[in-house]
Amino acid sequence: MRDNRIRTTALAATALLAALSLTACSGDDGKAGAAAPAAGTTSGRPQVTGTGTGTDDKPAGNAARPTARPASVASQGSTSNTGSNAGSGKDGSATGGSNTGRPATATCIGENTEVTLTKVSRPINHLLLTMTNTGSRACNAYHAPKLRFDDAQAVFPILDDSRPQAVVTLAPGRSAYAAILLTGDVETNDQYKGSHLTVHFSAKDPSGSTGTVPDELTLPADTYWDDKGFVTYWQSDMADALTY
């Protein structure tokens, strides 16, 4: 009987040791045989050994990759000047960046200039027209002034040989000059005594005049003219005008 008890106790101890061994080999969830992580891995995830700068063990090719926004979204928050009327006038000419719709350079006319008339001693039988820009922007003195003495039906002749190489442009406060030869032949009897002179202004197209109001000037006393005289083109220098 005693030997049987000893054998039964030994068997029970052996069974207990086997149970304890199985418990030690099981995982936290009680399942036995859970495999240990393979060499070269951390916490069960592949370990990346590349040179990228990604975070959270992500491959470098996927690291911090920006997400492209649609064009409609990317354009929000900015304003384009395309299509504005800055930089062009109503007639298509430049306006220097203003929105006034006016050309950057105006035409010299009676409204933006002052014209004076002077009798000169040399050369003889000459008068001098001086046109000064009284406006706030530059103006072009196109071609020659178109003159009428008193009630003459025709415009006074213009000397084509006096045409300058370029249009005279006047900054505000600057002047242009035109000389008037009153009589082409002092021996002729076909002379007229004048009292006043009407000055019309040429447009870019020389066939007509421009401006709403011509200038009316009083002639010096004892001024005589004939149809053989002439007026020069506008010149930027007084001496150039008086050489004709």
C-alpha positions in Angstrom: 0.0 0.0 0.0 2.8 2.4 0.9 4.6 1.8 -2.4 1.4 2.6 -4.3 1.0 5.9 -2.5 4.6 6.8 -3.2 4.1 6.0 -6.9 0.9 8.0 -7.1 2.6 11.0 -5.5 5.5 10.8 -8.0 3.1 10.7 -10.9 1.2 13.7 -9.6 4.4 15.7 -9.3 5.5 14.8 -12.7 2.1 15.9 -14.2 2.3 19.2 -12.3 5.8 19.9 -13.7 4.6 19.2 -17.2 1.7 21.6 -16.8 4.0 24.3 -15.5 6.3 23.8 -18.5 3.4 24.2 -21.0 2.2 27.4 -19.3 5.7 29.0 -19.5 5.8 28.3 -23.3 2.4 30.0 -24.0 1.8 33.7 -25.0 -0.1 36.4 -23.1 -3.4 35.2 -24.6 -2.8 31.7 -23.4 -2.0 30.3 -26.9 1.0 28.1 -26.9 3.6 28.0 -29.6 3.7 31.8 -30.6 6.7 32.3 -32.8 9.4 34.8 -31.7 10.1 37.7 -34.1 12.5 36.8 -36.9 15.9 38.2 -37.0 16.1 41.7 -38.6 12.6 42.8 -37.5 11.3 45.1 -34.7 8.0 44.5 -33.0 6.9 42.3 -35.8 7.3 45.1 -38.6 9.9 45.1 -41.3 12.9 47.2 -40.4 13.9 49.7 -43.2 17.7 50.3 -43.5 17.5 52.8 -46.5 18.8 56.5 -46.5 15.4 58.1 -46.6 14.2 60.7 -44.1 10.7 59.2 -43.7 9.2 58.8 -40.2 7.4 56.0 -38.5 9.7 53.5 -40.3 8.1 54.3 -43.7 10.3 53.9 -46.8 11.9 57.2 -47.9 10.0 57.1 -51.2 6.7 57.6 -49.3 8.0 60.1 -46.7 6.4 63.5 -46.4 5.1 63.4 -49.9 3.0 66.5 -50.6 -0.5 66.0 -52.0 -1.1 68.1 -55.1 -4.1 70.4 -55.0 -6.4 70.8 -57.9 -5.7 73.9 -60.1 -9.0 75.5 -59.0 -8.0 75.3 -55.4 -4.4 76.3 -55.9 -5.5 79.5 -57.6 -7.6 80.7 -54.7 -6.3 83.6 -52.7 -4.4 85.3 -55.6 -5.6 88.0 -57.9 -4.5 88.4 -61.5 -4.3 91.7 -63.4 -5.0 90.0 -66.7 -7.9 91.6 -68.4 -7.8 94.9 -66.6 -7.9 98.1 -68.6 -4.6 99.4 -67.1 -2.0 100.2 -69.8 -4.4 100.8 -72.7 -6.5 103.7 -73.7 -9.9 103.7 -75.4 -8.2 104.2 -78.7 -5.6 101.4 -78.1 -2.8 103.8 -77.3 -0.6 103.5 -74.2 -1.6 105.3 -71.1 1.5 104.8 -69.0 -0.4 102.5 -66.5 -3.3 104.9 -65.8 -7.0 104.0 -66.0 -8.0 107.4 -67.5 -8.4 106.0 -71.0 -6.3 108.9 -72.4 -3.3 108.5 -74.6 0.1 109.0 -72.8 0.9 111.8 -75.3 -1.7 114.3 -76.4 -1.9 116.4 -79.5 -0.9 120.0 -79.1 -4.1 122.1 -79.6 -5.6 125.4 -78.3 -7.0 123.8 -75.2 -3.6 122.6 -73.8 -1.2 125.3 -75.2 -0.6 129.0 -75.4 0.4 130.6 -78.7 2.1 134.0 -78.9 3.1 136.1 -81.9 6.3 138.2 -82.1 7.7 140.5 -84.7 11.5 139.9 -85.3 14.1 142.2 -86.8 16.0 139.4 -88.5 15.3 138.0 -90.9 13.2 140.8 -92.3 9.4 140.4 -93.1 9.2 137.6 -90.5 7.0 136.9 -87.5 7.6 134.2 -84.9 4.9 131.9 -83.5 5.7 130.3 -80.1 3.6 127.5 -78.8 4.0 126.5 -75.1 2.5 123.4 -73.6 0.4 124.5 -70.7 -1.1 121.1 -70.0 -0.1 118.4 -67.4 1.3 115.9 -69.9 3.4 115.9 -73.0 1.8 116.8 -76.4 2.9 116.4 -80.0 3.2 119.4 -82.2 2.2 117.8 -85.5 3.2 119.2 -88.9 2.8 123.0 -89.2 0.3 125.5 -87.9 -2.6 126.2 -90.3 -2.9 130.0 -90.6 -5.6 132.3 -92.0 -5.0 136.1 -92.2 -8.1 138.1 -91.6 -10.9 136.7 -93.9 -8.6 134.9 -96.3 -10.3 131.9 -98.0 -7.2 129.8 -98.3 -4.7 128.5 -95.7 -1.4 130.3 -95.7 1.3 128.3 -97.7 3.4 125.8 -95.7 7.1 125.4 -96.5 7.6 121.7 -97.0 11.4 122.0 -96.9 11.2 122.9 -93.2 9.8 119.5 -92.2 11.8 118.2 -89.2 13.1 114.7 -89.0 10.8 113.8 -86.2 7.6 115.1 -84.6 8.3 117.8 -82.0 7.1 116.6 -78.6 6.6 119.1 -75.9 6.9 118.3 -72.2 4.7 120.5 -70.0 6.2 124.0 -70.0 8.3 123.5 -73.2 7.8 125.4 -76.4 7.9 124.9 -80.2 8.5 127.5 -82.8 7.3 128.3 -86.4 8.5 131.2 -88.5 6.2 133.2 -90.8 7.6 134.9 -93.9 5.0 137.6 -94.6 5.8 138.5 -98.2 7.7 136.5 -100.8 8.4 139.5 -103.0 8.7 143.0 -101.5 8.3 144.6 -104.9 4.9 143.2 -105.5 1.8 145.3 -105.2 -0.4 142.3 -104.3 -0.1 142.7 -100.6 -2.7 142.9 -97.9 -2.7 144.7 -94.7 -3.6 142.3 -91.9 -5.1 142.9 -88.5 -5.5 139.4 -87.0 -4.3 135.9 -87.5 -6.2 132.6 -86.9 -4.2 129.6 -85.9 -5.5 126.1 -86.4 -3.7 123.0 -85.1 -2.8 120.0 -87.2 -3.8 116.5 -86.3 -1.6 113.5 -86.8 -3.3 113.2 -90.2 -2.2 116.4 -91.9 -5.3 116.6 -94.1 -7.3 118.3 -91.4 -7.1 120.3 -88.3 -8.0 119.4 -84.7 -9.0 121.1 -81.5 -12.4 122.7 -80.8 -11.1 126.3 -80.5 -8.5 127.9 -82.8 -6.3 130.7 -81.5 -7.1 134.3 -82.5 -4.0 136.5 -82.4 -3.6 140.3 -83.1 -1.1 141.2 -85.7 1.6 143.9 -85.0 0.7 147.3 -86.5 1.5 147.7 -90.2 1.7 144.0 -91.0 1.5 143.2 -94.7 1.3 139.8 -96.2 0.9 138.1 -99.6 0.2 134.6 -100.9 3.9 134.1 -101.8 4.9 133.9 -98.1 4.9 130.8 -96.0 4.9 129.3 -92.5 7.4 126.7 -91.4 6.8 123.4 -89.6 7.0 123.4 -85.9 10.6 123.3 -84.7 12.0 122.5 -81.3 14.6 125.3 -81.6 13.8 129.0 -82.3 17.0 129.5 -84.3 16.0 126.5 -86.6 12.7 128.1 -87.3 14.2 131.5 -88.2 16.7 130.1 -90.7 14.0 129.9 -93.4 
